[in-house]
Structures are given as structure tokens and as C-alpha cells.
Amino acid sequence: MRKRSWFLISVPTLFILSIVFFVYSGLNGNPITKYYFKKEVEKYLHFEYPNSEFTINLIGYGFKEMNYYGDVSPMKNKNLHFKVEENYQGELYDTLQESTQENQANQKCNSELNKYFKNSTCNADVFGSKMIIQIHTEDKKENIKVYENEIINFIHSISDLDLDLSVHFNNEWIFIDQHSFNDIYTNKKLIYE
């Protein structure tokens, strides 16, 4: 009788635990695979950047993409975060260059933006060769034409970043090709889509 009651309790419990582990692994990744992926990230960083030291902040799992990634920071700059993850061929790659560029763009953009627009934020999200900037003025109803000279001077001050700009000004969007920067500054007239 005891064997049978033990069996009746343990089988459903094992079944439920298996389902919980399967769902957890599907959403958060397998803990054992995460451990081995962390070791692969460490090897990759040592091979790609032999003279640098890094901190692996997190090994995560993207359940939509069904892949593991590492959130990594250089020891010399803990504020800079980049990813190490697998591409579709199963090879590791990193986003250190893009993250460094984005970090530099954010610093320069914010320092220049505050010269022209005091209460604005510069969230420089760099996508390839594009940068998104959000400019806010105290009067949200004012449009781009009111601040055209300030925008032109701001664009000129960040033109060395060599990025196309998507500028969100209050409730308007303007898109400026980096090849237009000199014409804009020379003619003192915004050229945008």
C-alpha cells in the first residue's frame, strides 16, 4: 500500500516539475546551457580582445529569437554595455564597436544639444549610420521653423559624427542625410524629408 501511494504522489509531482522546468527553460533558457555559453563568451572575448579585460554582467536568453547573449562591460568603462551573441550560422559576434559609437554620440550630442535647447534630451540611438535625437522645447506647440537657426547650428556642431539624423522636434519628425550637413550650414536653410 505504501509503495502504491508513494507512486501516486511522485509520478504527478515529477510530471508537474518537468512541465515547470520546460516552461522556465523555454522562457529563460536552460541553466546548464547558459553556463556553457558564458564559458564560450569568455573564450571569445579573450581571443578577440586579448589585451582587454571585461565583466560579463549577465547571460540572458531571448525567447523570441531562442538564443543566448551576454551583456558585457569593459573593466575600464563599466557604463558601456555591449552584447555578445550568436549569429544565424552559430558564430559569436559582438556589438562593442556600435556601443562605443553610440556612447560617444550620446556624450557629444547631449553636450551640444544643451547649448541650444536647455530642457531637451538627446537619446542617441545609433542604428547603422543613423542617429535618433529628441528635442523638446518649453512650448510644445512651437514648430521647427521657429528654431531653425538653433537646429542648423546644432547639426553643424555634431556633423563630425558622420551619421544621418532622425530628429523628433516636439511632435514633428525630420530626417536629415549626413551628406546635406554642409549645404544646410552654408545656406542656413534646413534641407530635410
C-alpha positions as CSV (number, residue, x, y, z in Angstrom):
1,M,0.0,0.0,0.0
2,R,2.8,2.4,0.9
3,K,4.6,1.8,-2.4
4,R,1.4,2.5,-4.3
5,S,0.7,5.8,-2.5
6,W,4.3,6.9,-3.0
7,F,4.0,6.1,-6.7
8,L,0.7,8.0,-7.0
9,I,2.3,11.1,-5.4
10,S,5.7,11.0,-7.0
11,V,4.6,10.5,-10.7
12,P,2.3,13.5,-10.8
13,T,4.9,15.6,-8.9
14,L,7.6,14.6,-11.3
15,F,5.3,15.4,-14.2
16,I,4.5,18.9,-12.9
17,L,8.1,19.6,-12.1
18,S,9.1,18.6,-15.7
19,I,6.4,20.9,-17.1
20,V,7.6,23.8,-14.9
21,F,11.3,23.2,-15.9
22,F,10.3,23.0,-19.6
23,V,8.3,26.3,-19.4
24,Y,11.1,28.0,-17.4
25,S,13.7,26.9,-19.9
26,G,11.6,28.0,-22.8
27,L,11.3,31.5,-21.4
28,N,14.6,31.9,-19.6
29,G,16.9,29.4,-21.2
30,N,18.4,26.3,-19.8
31,P,20.7,27.0,-16.8
32,I,23.3,24.4,-17.9
33,T,23.4,25.8,-21.5
34,K,23.7,29.3,-20.0
35,Y,26.8,28.2,-18.0
36,Y,28.4,26.7,-21.2
37,F,27.5,29.8,-23.2
38,K,29.2,32.0,-20.6
39,K,32.4,30.0,-21.0
40,E,32.2,30.5,-24.8
41,V,31.7,34.2,-24.3
42,E,34.8,34.3,-22.1
43,K,36.9,32.5,-24.7
44,Y,35.5,34.7,-27.5
45,L,36.4,37.9,-25.6
46,H,39.9,36.6,-24.7
47,F,40.5,35.7,-28.4
48,E,39.0,38.9,-29.9
49,Y,40.4,41.4,-27.4
50,P,43.5,39.7,-25.8
51,N,44.8,43.0,-24.2
52,S,41.4,44.0,-22.6
53,E,39.5,42.8,-19.6
54,F,35.7,42.5,-19.4
55,T,33.0,41.9,-16.9
56,I,30.1,39.6,-18.0
57,N,27.2,41.3,-16.4
58,L,24.5,38.9,-17.5
59,I,24.0,35.8,-19.6
60,G,20.5,36.2,-20.9
61,Y,18.1,34.3,-23.2
62,G,15.9,35.8,-25.8
63,F,12.9,33.5,-26.0
64,K,11.7,35.1,-29.3
65,E,15.0,34.6,-31.0
66,M,15.7,31.4,-29.0
67,N,19.3,32.4,-28.4
68,Y,21.6,33.3,-25.6
69,Y,23.5,36.5,-25.3
70,G,26.0,38.1,-22.9
71,D,25.7,41.6,-21.6
72,V,29.4,42.7,-21.2
73,S,31.2,45.8,-20.0
74,P,34.9,46.7,-20.3
75,M,36.6,46.8,-16.9
76,K,37.9,50.3,-17.8
77,N,34.4,51.6,-18.6
78,K,31.6,49.9,-16.6
79,N,29.0,52.3,-18.1
80,L,29.5,50.9,-21.6
81,H,27.4,47.8,-22.2
82,F,27.6,45.7,-25.3
83,K,26.3,42.3,-26.4
84,V,28.0,39.1,-27.4
85,E,25.6,36.7,-29.1
86,E,25.4,34.1,-31.9
87,N,24.5,34.9,-35.5
88,Y,22.4,32.5,-37.6
89,Q,25.5,30.5,-38.5
90,G,26.1,29.8,-34.8
91,E,29.2,32.1,-34.7
92,L,29.7,34.6,-31.9
93,Y,29.9,38.3,-32.6
94,D,29.9,41.4,-30.5
95,T,28.5,44.9,-30.6
96,L,31.4,46.7,-28.9
97,Q,32.1,49.0,-31.9
98,E,28.4,50.0,-32.2
99,S,28.0,50.5,-28.5
100,T,31.2,52.6,-28.3
101,Q,30.0,54.7,-31.2
102,E,26.6,55.2,-29.6
103,N,28.2,56.1,-26.2
104,Q,30.4,58.8,-27.9
105,A,27.5,60.1,-29.9
106,N,25.4,60.4,-26.8
107,Q,28.0,62.3,-24.9
108,K,28.7,64.7,-27.8
109,C,25.0,65.1,-28.7
110,N,24.0,65.9,-25.1
111,S,26.7,68.4,-24.5
112,E,25.9,70.2,-27.8
113,L,22.2,69.9,-27.5
114,N,22.1,71.6,-24.1
115,K,23.8,74.7,-25.6
116,Y,20.8,75.3,-27.9
117,F,17.9,73.6,-26.1
118,K,18.1,73.6,-22.3
119,N,15.4,71.1,-21.4
120,S,16.0,68.7,-24.2
121,T,17.3,65.1,-24.1
122,C,19.5,63.5,-26.6
123,N,18.8,59.8,-26.8
124,A,21.3,59.0,-29.5
125,D,20.3,55.5,-30.6
126,V,22.7,54.6,-33.4
127,F,21.3,52.2,-35.9
128,G,24.0,51.5,-38.5
129,S,24.6,55.0,-39.8
130,K,21.5,56.7,-38.3
131,M,21.0,58.6,-35.1
132,I,17.7,59.4,-33.4
133,I,17.6,62.7,-31.5
134,Q,14.6,64.0,-29.4
135,I,14.4,67.8,-29.0
136,H,11.8,69.2,-26.6
137,T,11.1,72.9,-26.1
138,E,9.1,74.5,-23.3
139,D,6.3,75.4,-25.6
140,K,5.3,72.1,-27.2
141,K,3.3,73.9,-29.9
142,E,6.3,75.6,-31.5
143,N,7.5,74.0,-34.7
144,I,10.8,73.5,-36.4
145,K,10.7,76.8,-38.3
146,V,10.7,78.8,-35.0
147,Y,14.0,77.1,-34.1
148,E,15.5,76.6,-37.5
149,N,18.8,78.5,-36.7
150,E,19.3,76.7,-33.5
151,I,18.7,73.3,-35.2
152,I,21.2,74.3,-38.0
153,N,23.9,75.2,-35.5
154,F,23.3,72.1,-33.5
155,I,23.5,69.9,-36.6
156,H,26.7,71.6,-37.6
157,S,28.2,71.0,-34.1
158,I,27.6,67.3,-34.4
159,S,28.4,66.8,-38.1
160,D,31.7,65.1,-37.4
161,L,29.7,62.1,-36.1
162,D,29.0,61.1,-39.8
163,L,25.5,59.9,-39.1
164,D,22.2,60.5,-40.8
165,L,19.8,62.2,-38.3
166,S,16.2,61.5,-37.4
167,V,15.2,64.4,-35.2
168,H,12.0,64.4,-33.2
169,F,11.2,68.0,-32.5
170,N,8.2,68.3,-30.2
171,N,5.7,66.5,-32.3
172,E,7.4,66.7,-35.7
173,W,9.9,64.4,-37.3
174,I,12.7,65.5,-39.7
175,F,15.1,63.2,-41.4
176,I,18.5,64.7,-42.5
177,D,21.0,62.9,-44.7
178,Q,24.6,63.4,-43.4
179,H,25.6,64.5,-47.0
180,S,23.3,67.5,-46.6
181,F,25.0,68.9,-43.5
182,N,27.4,71.3,-45.3
183,D,24.7,72.6,-47.6
184,I,22.4,73.2,-44.6
185,Y,25.1,75.1,-42.7
186,T,26.3,77.1,-45.7
187,N,22.8,78.1,-46.9
188,K,21.4,78.5,-43.4
189,K,18.3,76.6,-44.6
190,L,17.1,73.2,-43.3
191,I,17.0,70.5,-46.0
192,Y,15.1,67.5,-44.8
193,E,12.5,65.0,-45.7
